[in-house]
């Protein structure tokens, strides 16, 4: 069996619904025993998206909206940022969207060098976004981080966006997306919505896949 390791805070990858479970359950109440080290994901695996994910993408450029270079580690993209993007950029989050949240963290890391997230913390989506994601029916959430603010501030939740988003909402999650170039393209056009395609590798029984998302204007 070949092992493909793509986790962490640098490689762009997408998590399927087999990537996290809670209290022994996967999304829709399936038993977590369907996912194992030896057998991989017998359910909810990334191969269900083998035809590709093609949808409307929406970028919320939080540093641009706040007038800063980046969202600091330990802080995160909030409901207020989504609301400001709707007012100032004229784009609302809708059902089936791929919602991308830029913090500037990955670009900053590229310029200044590697950082141990376990020590320095991370930016990302704040858990207060979860009810909105459910209400709007967002299909994929992505950012230029590992998609969980660290430290989380929760005793039981090490990765609240993943744990609640995947298991309770059926949300696919795109980690470590390079959004700096996309932000520049959006700003130049004054347009923060676009066609996006995400093409997971056809890896049977995998809980996720490295990807190279492409935005088309």
C-alpha positions in Angstrom: 0.0 0.0 0.0 1.4 3.4 -1.0 1.3 6.2 1.7 0.5 9.7 0.6 1.1 12.3 3.4 -0.2 15.8 2.7 -1.4 17.1 6.0 0.0 20.0 7.9 0.1 23.8 7.4 1.9 24.1 4.1 0.6 21.7 1.4 -2.7 22.7 -0.3 -5.1 19.9 0.3 -8.8 19.1 0.6 -10.3 17.1 3.4 -13.2 14.8 2.7 -16.0 13.9 5.1 -13.9 11.0 6.4 -11.2 13.3 7.7 -12.7 13.9 11.1 -15.1 12.1 13.4 -16.7 12.9 16.8 -17.8 10.5 19.6 -17.3 7.5 17.2 -19.4 8.9 14.4 -18.8 10.3 10.9 -21.1 12.7 9.1 -24.7 11.5 9.0 -24.1 9.1 11.9 -21.9 6.6 10.1 -19.6 4.6 12.5 -16.1 5.9 12.7 -14.9 2.2 12.4 -15.4 2.7 8.6 -12.1 4.6 8.6 -9.0 2.7 9.6 -5.2 2.9 9.2 -5.0 -0.3 7.3 -8.1 0.0 5.1 -8.4 3.7 4.8 -11.8 5.3 4.4 -14.5 2.8 3.4 -17.0 5.6 3.4 -17.0 9.4 2.9 -13.7 9.2 1.1 -12.3 11.8 -1.3 -12.9 9.6 -4.4 -16.6 10.6 -4.3 -15.3 13.9 -5.8 -13.4 12.2 -8.6 -15.3 14.2 -11.2 -13.9 17.4 -9.7 -15.5 20.2 -7.6 -16.6 23.0 -9.9 -18.6 25.9 -8.3 -18.8 29.6 -7.7 -15.9 30.8 -5.6 -16.1 33.7 -3.2 -13.1 35.4 -1.7 -13.2 37.3 1.6 -9.9 39.2 1.8 -9.9 40.0 5.5 -6.5 41.9 5.6 -7.8 44.2 2.7 -11.0 44.8 4.5 -9.3 45.7 7.8 -6.5 47.7 6.2 -3.7 45.5 7.5 -1.0 43.2 6.0 -2.3 40.0 7.7 -4.6 38.7 10.3 -2.3 37.9 13.3 -1.9 34.4 14.6 -4.4 33.7 17.3 -6.9 36.0 15.6 -9.3 34.9 12.9 -11.7 35.8 10.1 -15.0 36.7 11.8 -18.7 37.3 11.0 -17.9 41.0 10.8 -15.5 40.4 8.0 -18.1 38.4 6.0 -20.6 41.2 6.5 -18.1 43.9 5.5 -17.2 41.9 2.4 -20.9 41.9 1.4 -21.2 45.6 1.9 -18.0 46.8 0.3 -17.3 44.1 -2.2 -20.8 43.4 -3.3 -20.7 39.6 -2.9 -22.9 37.5 -0.7 -22.3 33.9 0.4 -24.8 31.5 -1.3 -25.7 27.8 -1.3 -23.1 25.6 -2.9 -20.3 28.2 -2.8 -16.6 27.6 -2.3 -15.9 30.2 0.4 -12.3 31.3 0.6 -11.0 33.3 3.5 -7.7 35.1 3.1 -5.7 35.9 6.2 -2.3 36.6 4.6 -0.6 34.0 6.8 0.7 31.7 4.1 2.1 34.5 2.1 3.8 36.0 5.2 5.3 32.5 6.0 6.7 32.4 2.4 8.4 35.7 3.0 9.7 35.3 6.5 10.3 31.5 6.9 8.7 28.5 8.5 6.8 28.8 11.8 5.9 26.1 14.3 2.1 26.5 14.5 2.0 24.5 17.8 4.2 27.2 19.4 3.3 30.4 17.5 -0.4 29.6 16.9 -2.4 30.2 13.7 -5.0 32.4 12.2 -8.0 31.0 10.3 -11.8 31.0 10.3 -13.3 31.6 13.7 -15.9 29.1 15.0 -18.5 31.8 15.1 -18.8 31.3 11.3 -20.2 27.8 11.6 -23.9 28.8 12.0 -23.5 31.0 8.9 -21.9 28.2 6.9 -24.9 26.0 7.8 -27.5 28.6 7.1 -26.0 29.5 3.7 -25.3 25.9 2.6 -21.6 26.5 1.9 -20.1 23.4 0.1 -16.4 24.0 0.7 -14.6 26.3 3.1 -11.0 27.2 2.4 -8.3 29.5 3.6 -4.6 30.2 3.5 -4.2 28.4 6.9 -5.0 25.1 8.4 -8.5 26.4 8.9 -8.5 26.5 12.7 -7.4 29.4 14.9 -4.8 28.3 17.3 -4.9 28.3 20.2 -8.6 27.5 20.0 -9.6 28.5 23.5 -11.8 25.3 23.8 -11.0 22.4 26.1 -12.6 19.7 24.0 -12.2 21.1 20.5 -8.6 21.0 19.1 -10.0 21.8 15.6 -13.5 23.2 15.9 -13.9 24.2 12.3 -12.9 20.7 11.2 -14.7 18.8 14.0 -18.0 20.6 13.7 -17.8 21.6 10.0 -17.0 18.1 8.7 -19.0 15.9 11.1 -22.0 18.1 11.7 -22.3 20.1 8.6 -20.9 17.9 5.9 -18.4 20.6 4.9 -15.4 19.9 2.7 -12.4 21.9 3.8 -9.6 23.2 1.7 -6.4 23.8 3.8 -3.4 26.0 3.0 -4.7 27.5 -0.3 -2.4 30.1 -1.9 -4.7 33.1 -2.0 -2.3 36.1 -2.4 -2.4 35.9 -6.2 -6.1 35.4 -6.2 -6.5 38.5 -3.9 -4.5 40.6 -6.4 -6.6 39.4 -9.3 -9.9 40.1 -7.5 -8.7 43.6 -6.4 -7.6 44.5 -9.9 -11.0 43.5 -11.3 -13.0 44.8 -8.4 -14.7 41.4 -8.4 -14.6 38.9 -5.6 -16.5 36.0 -7.2 -15.3 33.6 -9.9 -15.5 30.0 -11.2 -13.3 27.7 -9.2 -12.3 24.1 -9.9 -10.7 21.8 -7.4 -9.6 18.4 -8.7 -8.7 15.8 -6.0 -6.5 12.9 -7.1 -8.3 9.6 -7.6 -7.0 7.9 -4.5 -9.3 5.1 -3.3 -10.2 5.1 0.4 -8.3 8.4 1.1 -9.5 10.9 3.6 -8.3 13.8 1.4 -6.0 14.8 -1.4 -3.4 17.3 -2.4 -5.0 19.7 -4.9 -4.1 22.7 -7.1 -7.3 24.8 -7.2 -7.8 27.1 -10.2 -9.9 30.3 -10.3 -11.3 31.5 -13.6 -12.7 35.0 -14.2 
